[in-house]
Amino acid sequence: MAFTLPDLPYAHDALAAKGMSAETLEFHHDLHHNAYVTNGNAAIAGTEWDGKTLEEIIVGTYNATSVAQNGIFNNISQLWNHNQFWEMMGPDGNAIPTELEKALVESFGSVEEFKKQFSAAGAGQFGSGWAWLVKDTDGALKVTKTENGVNPLCFGQTALLGCDVWEHSYYIDFRNKRPVYLTNFLDNLVNWENVAGRL
C-alpha cells in the first residue's frame, strides 16, 4: 500500500506569528515533503520493501558503513522525519510539562543547557541534516545530529524532538541565519507536550 502525504496538524499560517511562515510550510510540506512521498513510493514499488512500514524500511536499508545512502533510504527516512517534524511543532503546547522538564534537568543540568547543546548540534551540522533529542538505548536523554536524512531509528534510539536544518526549512524566514532559526524553534515552535508524550 502506497504511503501518503499526511495533512499538517494545523493551518499553514498557524505558526506564522511564531516564526514559521505559511510560505515556508507551503514549500516545505506541500512540495518537499510530498516529493519524498512520491519518490519513496516509486523507489520501493516492486521491491522487497513494498508493503513494509516506514520504520522497517528505514532500519532495513540504512548502511552504517557509508555516508551516501541509497535512494530508498533517503526518501523514506525523510518522509518519516517530516511526519514527526510537523507533530513536534504547533501553535499550542509550548510550555514544557513537568515530567519532561525534570528529565531534561536530570540529563543536562538545566533546560537552558539542553537548549544550548541542541542549538549547537544543529548549527554545527555541516550541510543538510537534523538535530535531535533522543532517548538512547540505555534510557538516557542525549542530543545528537545526523547528516541528510539519517535519523535516530538507525541507531535504535527513540526520537523525542527533531529539528530540520536543511536550508529549505528556514531560508524563507531566516535566510542564512541557522542559529537564529534554531533558537526560535526551541523558544517558540516546539510542541513540548508532543515531546513529553514520546518519553
C-alpha positions in Angstrom: 0.0 0.0 0.0 1.4 3.4 -1.0 2.4 5.9 1.5 0.5 9.2 1.5 1.3 12.8 2.5 -0.3 13.5 5.9 -2.1 16.7 6.4 -0.4 19.3 8.6 -1.8 19.1 12.1 -2.6 22.9 11.9 -3.3 25.5 9.3 -0.4 26.7 7.0 -0.5 30.1 8.7 -0.8 28.8 12.3 2.9 29.2 13.1 3.4 32.5 11.3 3.3 34.6 14.4 5.9 32.2 16.0 8.4 32.5 13.2 7.5 29.9 10.5 5.5 31.5 7.7 2.7 30.0 5.6 5.0 30.3 2.6 7.6 28.1 4.3 5.1 25.4 5.1 3.6 25.6 1.6 7.0 24.9 0.1 8.3 22.6 2.9 5.2 20.4 3.4 3.3 20.6 0.2 6.3 20.4 -2.1 9.4 19.0 -0.4 7.7 16.5 1.9 5.3 15.5 -0.9 8.3 14.8 -3.1 9.7 12.3 -0.6 6.3 10.6 -0.5 6.2 10.4 -4.3 9.8 9.4 -4.8 9.7 6.9 -1.9 6.7 5.1 -3.3 8.3 4.9 -6.7 11.6 3.6 -5.2 10.0 0.7 -3.2 7.5 -0.3 -5.9 8.1 -4.0 -6.8 10.9 -4.4 -4.2 11.0 -6.4 -1.0 10.2 -3.2 0.9 6.8 -2.8 -0.8 4.2 -3.2 1.9 6.6 -2.8 4.8 6.3 0.0 7.4 8.3 3.2 7.2 10.3 2.1 10.3 11.1 -1.3 8.8 12.3 0.2 5.6 14.5 2.8 7.4 16.2 0.2 9.6 16.5 -2.3 6.8 18.0 0.0 4.2 20.3 2.1 6.3 24.0 1.5 5.5 26.1 2.3 8.6 29.3 1.9 6.6 28.5 4.7 4.1 27.8 8.4 4.3 26.0 8.3 0.9 22.7 6.3 1.4 20.6 4.7 -1.3 17.5 6.3 -2.8 15.0 4.1 -0.9 16.5 5.1 2.4 16.9 8.8 1.6 13.3 9.3 0.6 11.6 7.0 3.1 13.7 8.3 6.0 12.9 11.9 5.0 9.2 11.0 4.7 9.3 9.7 8.3 11.4 12.6 9.6 8.9 15.1 8.3 5.9 13.2 9.6 7.5 13.6 13.1 8.7 17.2 12.5 5.2 18.7 11.9 3.8 16.9 15.0 6.7 18.2 17.1 5.7 21.8 16.4 2.5 23.6 17.0 0.7 26.8 17.9 -0.1 25.3 21.3 1.7 23.1 23.8 4.6 25.5 24.1 5.1 25.1 27.8 7.4 22.3 29.0 5.5 19.7 31.0 6.9 19.0 34.5 7.9 15.4 33.7 9.9 16.4 30.6 11.5 19.4 32.4 12.6 17.0 35.2 14.1 14.6 32.6 16.0 17.4 30.8 17.4 18.8 34.1 18.5 15.3 35.1 20.2 14.7 31.8 21.7 18.1 31.0 21.7 20.0 34.3 19.1 22.6 33.1 16.7 23.2 30.3 18.9 26.1 29.1 21.9 23.8 28.9 19.8 21.3 26.9 18.8 24.1 24.5 22.4 25.3 24.2 23.6 21.8 23.3 20.7 21.2 20.9 21.3 24.5 19.1 25.0 23.8 18.9 24.3 20.4 17.3 22.0 21.9 14.7 24.3 24.9 13.9 27.3 22.6 13.8 25.8 20.1 11.4 27.7 20.7 8.2 25.4 20.9 5.2 22.0 19.3 5.4 20.7 17.2 8.3 18.9 17.2 11.6 19.4 18.0 15.3 17.8 15.5 17.7 16.9 15.0 21.3 16.8 11.2 21.7 16.2 8.6 24.3 19.2 6.3 23.8 19.2 2.6 24.1 20.3 2.9 27.8 17.3 5.2 28.5 19.4 8.3 28.8 18.4 11.5 27.0 21.1 12.8 24.6 21.5 15.5 21.9 22.6 14.2 18.6 22.9 15.4 15.0 22.7 13.4 11.8 23.5 14.1 8.1 20.9 14.3 5.4 18.0 12.0 6.2 19.6 9.8 8.8 17.5 9.6 11.9 17.6 8.0 15.4 15.8 4.8 14.2 19.1 3.9 12.5 20.8 3.6 15.9 18.0 2.0 17.9 17.1 5.4 19.6 13.8 7.0 20.2 13.3 10.4 18.6 11.8 12.8 21.2 12.5 16.1 19.2 14.0 16.7 15.8 14.8 20.0 14.0 15.3 20.0 10.3 18.4 22.1 9.4 18.1 21.6 5.6 18.1 25.2 4.1 14.5 24.8 2.8 13.3 24.6 6.4 14.5 28.1 7.3 15.7 30.1 4.3 12.5 31.9 3.5 12.1 33.2 7.1 15.7 33.4 8.4 17.8 33.4 5.2 21.2 32.0 6.2 20.8 32.6 10.0 20.5 28.9 11.0 21.4 29.6 14.7 18.6 32.2 15.0 16.2 29.7 13.4 17.2 27.0 15.9 16.7 29.4 18.9 13.3 30.4 17.6 12.4 26.7 17.0 13.1 25.9 20.7 11.6 29.0 22.2 8.5 29.4 20.1 7.7 26.5 17.8 8.1 23.2 19.7 5.0 21.4 21.0 6.6 20.2 24.2 3.5 18.2 25.1 4.2 16.1 22.0 7.8 15.7 23.0 6.8 14.7 26.5 4.4 12.1 25.1 7.3 10.4 23.4 9.2 9.7 26.6 
